[in-house]
Each structure stands twice: as structure tokens, then as C-alpha cells.
Amino acid sequence: MNYQAWPVLRFDQLDSTNAEARRRAEAGEGGPLWVTTPTQTAGRGRRGRAWSGHPGNLAATLLMTTERAPAEAAMVSFVSALAAQDVLATYAAPGLVRLKWPNDVLVAAEKAAGLLIESGASQTGGLWLAVGIGLNLAWSPDDTERPATALVDHLAGDRKGVPTPDEALAALDRAMQARLGQWDSEGPASILADWSERASGVPGPCTARLGHETVTGWAEGLAADGALRLRLPTGELRLISAGDVFFGVNA
């Protein structure tokens, strides 16, 4: 199939690219299209956290629609994490780019990209999906809960500099289309297998903060729906679908 880039809507400033995608979806627009801006005044990450932006970084949201059931459509989190990893791995020194459950991208063990997936009922049937992706290309914040980094500090030796946000978005568009095609043609097991090959901390010791409780055990891998398989010291298997997870002996 011949590749054709999806449309891009560029704004000088937005509250957030996900918010703009939501507004367009609720007005009946279905995509696929990208929304991007160099400046977000209310950028958001997972679990309501602020997402710091910078003009040298990429903030973009893919608006698309799907006929998949909501539980099945949730796999887009792993699809988009792989696409973001594909882009950063193109520029970073070999072996540095890894994935952290559920949908962070790490470079040299520090966060360099984050995703925020939102959805709702489409006016034309099915679901609209807003796939928000932030890539730290030239700058990283220093006020984050966990250490963050930027691609500029980890370039491969043959790279002269980081891509511009527009260059990164063009690469991300191609990567997203390729990974979505893989999902369609090969199914979720193929996506999860590729994700697991690039995973950081799995298998290994893990602590999961679940709001009402904190549990510690051994992260065995992913279930068929992408949930984290956490084996407790008692032998009980817990399937973690959402929460803050920390990997390593000091988790």
C-alpha cells in the first residue's frame, strides 16, 4: 500500500492538542488528522498531570475513529508507544530507547516521551480516539516526578542534531500508519510481542500504586489485553490495568 501522509492542523497556541482534537471529534470530525502546536497552555499527561511543553519539542494529537469495541481499542496505547519509540530510536544512540508500561518511552532510562489516549462516542458510529503524543526533542523539564530527558542528549554519532518538531511529526505519522497497519493485519498479539521486546523492567521486581493500595511483586509480562501480570510474594497473580508502576529493586 502506498504511503500518504495524514493532514496536519497547526496552531500557534492551544490549551492542549488533545482538547482541540476532542472539540473537533464532538463537532463531528473523524480524521485521521494531526493537531499540533509549539505552545500548550494546559498540556496534560496521564492521571491529570501537567505536561510541560517547549517550542523545540513535539506536542501532537492524532484524531481518528474506529469501529473496534472500547476494550479492544485500548490497544492503541501500545501501538502509539511503539510508533513513538520507532521515531526516537531512529535518532538516538543504539540500545537506549525502551518502553515502560503502560505507555512511556524512555531514553537512557529516563522519560523522553509520554502518551495520553482519550476516546468517546463518534457521531457517525464507533469511537473517536485522541492519541496525544509528546516527544522531548530539544528540552526536558526538571520538575517531574520521575527523571526526564531529551533526545538531544542521546544522539547517535552520525546524527548532527535533533529533528525539528515538523520533521519528527512527519516521521511519527509514517510510524503510526505502519504500526496501525500491523495491528490490523497481524492482530494485538504481534503488537504486544514487539512492545515486550522493547520493555524496560519486565520481567523484574515491581511496585504498583493502585490508589487504594500498593502492591509489590514480580512483573512477569503482559496479559493478552495488555494488562501487567504481577506475581505477588504469596503466589497470587494480579492483573494491573491502570496505576503508577515502579520497576527495579528500589521500586
C-alpha positions in Angstrom: 0.0 0.0 0.0 1.3 3.4 -0.9 2.0 5.7 2.0 0.1 9.0 2.1 0.7 11.5 4.9 -2.3 12.3 7.0 -3.4 16.0 7.2 -1.8 18.2 9.9 -3.6 21.2 11.6 -1.0 23.6 13.0 -1.8 26.2 15.6 0.4 28.9 17.1 -1.0 28.1 20.6 -3.6 25.8 22.1 -4.8 24.9 25.6 -3.9 21.3 24.6 -3.8 19.3 21.4 -6.0 16.6 23.0 -8.6 19.2 23.9 -8.6 20.6 20.4 -9.0 17.0 19.0 -11.8 16.4 21.4 -13.6 19.5 20.4 -13.3 18.5 16.7 -14.5 15.0 17.4 -17.5 16.2 19.4 -18.3 18.5 16.4 -18.4 15.5 14.1 -14.9 15.4 12.7 -13.4 12.0 12.4 -9.9 12.2 11.0 -7.4 10.8 10.6 -5.6 14.1 11.2 -3.0 15.5 13.4 -3.3 18.5 15.7 -0.1 20.2 16.7 1.2 23.4 18.3 4.5 24.6 19.7 2.8 26.1 22.8 0.2 24.4 25.1 -1.2 26.5 27.9 -2.8 23.5 29.6 -1.0 20.4 28.4 -1.9 17.2 30.2 -0.4 13.8 30.8 -1.8 10.6 32.3 -3.8 10.8 35.5 -4.3 14.6 35.2 -0.7 15.5 35.5 0.6 18.6 33.7 2.7 18.1 30.6 5.4 20.7 30.3 6.0 21.9 26.7 8.7 23.7 24.9 8.8 25.1 21.3 11.7 22.7 20.4 9.7 19.6 21.4 6.8 17.9 19.7 3.2 18.0 21.0 0.7 16.4 18.7 -2.5 14.5 18.8 -3.8 12.1 16.2 -7.6 12.2 15.9 -9.0 9.0 14.4 -12.1 6.9 14.5 -12.5 3.2 14.9 -15.2 0.5 14.9 -13.4 -1.5 17.5 -15.1 -2.1 20.9 -13.7 0.1 23.6 -11.7 -2.7 25.3 -10.1 -3.7 22.0 -9.5 -0.1 21.0 -7.4 0.4 24.2 -4.6 -1.5 22.4 -3.9 1.8 20.6 -1.9 2.8 23.6 0.7 0.1 22.8 0.5 0.8 19.1 1.3 4.5 19.6 4.0 3.8 22.2 5.7 1.6 19.6 5.4 4.3 17.0 7.0 6.9 19.3 9.7 4.5 20.2 10.4 3.9 16.5 10.9 7.6 15.9 13.2 8.2 18.9 15.2 5.1 18.1 15.9 6.4 14.6 17.9 9.3 16.1 19.2 8.0 19.5 22.4 6.0 20.1 21.7 2.3 19.7 20.0 0.4 22.5 19.0 3.5 24.5 15.3 3.7 23.7 13.0 1.4 25.7 9.3 1.3 26.7 7.8 1.5 30.2 4.4 0.1 31.0 1.8 1.4 30.3 2.9 3.9 27.6 6.0 5.9 28.4 9.1 5.9 26.2 12.5 6.0 27.9 15.8 7.1 26.6 18.8 6.1 28.8 16.3 5.0 31.5 14.7 8.5 31.7 11.3 9.6 30.3 11.6 11.2 26.9 8.0 10.8 25.6 4.5 10.4 27.1 1.1 9.5 25.7 -2.4 10.4 26.6 -5.2 8.4 25.0 -8.8 9.7 25.2 -11.9 8.5 23.5 -15.7 9.0 23.1 -18.7 8.0 21.1 -18.5 9.2 17.5 -21.5 10.9 15.9 -21.1 8.6 12.9 -20.8 5.5 15.0 -17.9 3.8 16.6 -15.4 5.6 18.7 -13.2 8.7 18.2 -9.7 8.4 19.6 -7.4 11.2 20.5 -3.9 9.9 20.7 -1.8 12.6 22.3 2.0 12.2 22.0 4.7 14.4 23.4 8.3 13.9 22.4 11.2 15.6 24.3 13.4 16.5 21.4 15.5 19.5 22.4 14.5 20.1 26.0 13.3 18.3 29.1 11.6 19.6 32.2 13.2 19.4 35.7 10.0 19.5 37.7 8.8 16.0 37.0 8.0 13.2 39.5 10.5 10.9 37.7 13.7 11.9 35.8 13.1 13.2 32.3 15.5 13.6 29.4 15.5 14.9 25.8 16.7 13.3 22.6 19.3 16.0 22.1 21.4 14.5 24.9 21.5 11.0 23.4 22.0 11.3 19.7 23.7 8.6 17.6 27.2 9.5 16.5 26.1 10.0 12.8 23.3 12.4 13.8 24.1 16.2 13.6 21.2 17.3 15.6 17.6 16.6 16.7 14.7 16.7 14.2 12.5 19.8 14.2 9.0 19.2 15.5 7.7 19.1 11.9 10.3 16.6 10.9 9.5 14.5 14.0 5.8 14.7 13.2 6.4 13.5 9.7 8.3 10.5 11.0 5.7 9.9 13.6 2.9 9.9 11.0 4.7 7.3 9.0 5.5 5.2 12.1 1.9 5.4 13.3 0.5 4.3 10.0 2.9 1.4 9.9 2.0 0.2 13.4 -1.7 0.7 12.9 -1.4 -1.4 9.7 0.5 -4.1 11.8 -2.3 -4.1 14.3 -4.9 -4.5 11.6 -3.1 -7.2 9.7 -1.4 -9.2 12.4 -3.5 -8.6 15.5 -2.8 -7.4 19.0 -0.5 -10.3 19.8 2.0 -9.0 17.3 1.9 -5.5 18.8 2.3 -6.8 22.4 5.2 -9.1 21.3 7.0 -6.1 19.7 6.3 -4.0 22.8 7.6 -6.7 25.1 10.9 -6.9 23.2 11.5 -3.2 23.9 10.2 -3.2 27.5 12.2 -1.8 30.4 11.9 -3.6 33.8 9.8 -6.5 32.6 10.4 -9.2 33.8 11.6 -7.9 37.1 10.6 -6.5 40.6 7.8 -4.1 40.5 5.7 -1.9 42.8 2.2 -0.8 41.7 0.4 2.1 43.3 -3.3 1.5 42.7 -4.9 4.3 44.5 -6.5 2.3 47.3 -3.5 0.0 47.8 0.2 -0.5 46.9 1.3 -4.0 45.9 4.8 -5.3 45.3 5.8 -8.4 43.4 7.4 -9.7 40.2 6.3 -8.3 36.8 6.0 -11.4 34.6 4.9 -9.7 31.4 1.7 -8.7 29.6 -1.7 -10.4 29.5 -3.5 -10.7 26.2 -5.2 -7.3 26.7 -2.0 -5.5 27.7 -2.6 -5.7 31.5 0.6 -6.1 33.5 0.9 -9.6 35.1 2.2 -9.0 38.6 3.0 -12.1 40.7 2.8 -11.3 44.4 5.0 -13.0 47.1 2.0 -15.1 48.1 1.9 -16.6 44.6 -1.3 -14.7 43.7 -1.4 -13.2 40.2 -2.7 -9.7 39.9 -3.6 -8.2 36.6 -2.8 -4.4 36.7 -4.8 -2.5 34.1 -4.1 1.0 35.5 -1.9 2.6 38.1 1.5 4.0 38.8 4.2 1.3 38.5 7.8 1.4 39.5 10.3 -1.2 38.3 13.6 -2.3 39.8 14.9 -3.4 43.2 14.4 0.1 44.6 10.8 0.5 43.3 
